[in-house]
């Protein structure tokens, strides 16, 4: 019987982060949990990223630009009964295979997201983590940086990710609904580079403003230009 899990990584010019992301997945391969790892990219001159994928045996797919499109393209190529979406700058904690196996066994009707943790020693990082994890547990609204574990059946039932350049994670968890998503007891350790550059609280406030504008009907394409500015 094939391993149940397809891991999809949207990546663009991310060779420096992708190596750590892929390395953290090997424990799942050794545990017999991972059927395939799919790196979903866009046409790029980043040959190092393609080489990393090839060296680790990952499947490489390309499509149009935009993280929502990349997630959708990767999912279309996946063959597993379960899908795990992980950003290229996110490294899963070492116990993630046990946590995922438990979820597949005990919470098969639900999706799951990991606890957020920044790879930063800044005290403000701990505050932002705590607030983000409280938001995820209380309102069922995890960020894309926390990964998303979802069965193929539920993913297809919901119509998958929307092909938008930003807010695809918000749109997906709203489709799933609070009653069908839970926070997994392992960390997704993500880069805090943007927060350290812009300021921890200022970056968080900026993200909240973008979310608020999205909820009021703003075009995700226009919001993406502000987010990646």
C-alpha positions, 0 to 999 in steps of 0.5 A, a space after each residue: 500500500 502506498 504511503 499516504 502523504 504528498 507534500 507540496 512546497 510552493 517555491 520561488 527563488 527560495 534555494 536558501 530556505 528550501 534546503 532546510 525545508 526539504 531536510 526536515 522532511 526526511 524523517 517522514 520519508 524514513 517513517 514510511 509516511 511520505 509518498 512524494 514531495 512536490 516542489 511547485 515553482 514558476 519558470 525561473 533562473 534559480 537553477 540551484 533550487 531545481 538542483 536541490 529538488 532533483 538531489 532529494 528526489 522531489 517532483 518538480 512542477 511549474 506553472 503560472 506565478 502566484 502562491 495560490 496557483 503554485 499550491 493548486 498546481 502542486 496539488 493537481 500533481 499529487 497522488 497521496 490520500 493526504 496532502 501537506 502544504 508547507 512553505 519553502 521557508 518553513 521547517 517542520 519540527 522533528 516529531 512531525 511524523 508522529 503528530 501527523 500519523 496520530 492525526 490521520 488515525 484519530 482526526 481523519 475528518 479534519 484538517 490540521 495546521 502546526 503551531 507557529 514558531 519563528 526561527 528567531 531569538 527575538 523576544 518579540 517573536 515569542 509574543 507574535 507566536 503566542 498571538 498567532 497560535 491563540 488566533 489559530 486555536 480560538 478562531 480556527 484561522 491559522 496562517 499559511 506559514 503553519 502548513 496545512 494537512 488535509 485529506 485529498 477527499 476534503 480538499 477536492 470537496 472544497 474545490 482546493 486552493 483559489 488561484 490568487 497571489 495572496 490570501 489563498 490561506 485565508 480563503 482556504 481555512 474559511 472554506 474548511 471552517 473552524 469545526 473541521 480544523 485543529 492545531 497540531 502539537 508540533 511546530 512549523 518553524 518559519 523564517 522571521 526575516 520580513 519581521 526583523 526587517 520591518 519590525 515585529 509589531 509593525 509587520 504584524 499590524 501591516 498584515 492585519 490591515 491587509 487582512 481587513 482590507 481583504 475582508 472588505 472586498 479588496 482585490 488579492 492581486 492589489 494586496 499582494 503588491 503591498 505585501 511583497 513590497 
